[in-house]
């Protein structure tokens, strides 16, 4: 957070920016694709958002941390729950999303599609 000081707004949004894999910058360093956040009429912070593919990798790593083991070691039911959670977060809208998830789960693309088509 170099150049951002100890602003309480910056401190408040840091966990969110970290969770989504963004990068915090001084507002003057913002590029055209960065999001500048203002508080009380003053630009306080710029956020550089990650690429979607990087976000999927970050989500998969977070799920592994939550589960306490590699996703490939989960049982079938847990893998199905992971696929449903990822679908809800838009993971399969990302190019090669199915392939990326299949590799992380240690299953085939066909299996991921089957999990997506399951209603229970």
Secondary structure, 3 states (H helix, E strand, C coil): CCCCCCCHHHHHHHHHHHHCCCEEECHHHCCCCCEEEEECCEEEEEEECCCHHHHHHHHHHHHHHHHCCCHHHCCHHHHHHHHHHHHHCCHHHCCCHHHHHHHHHCCCHHHHHHHHHCCC
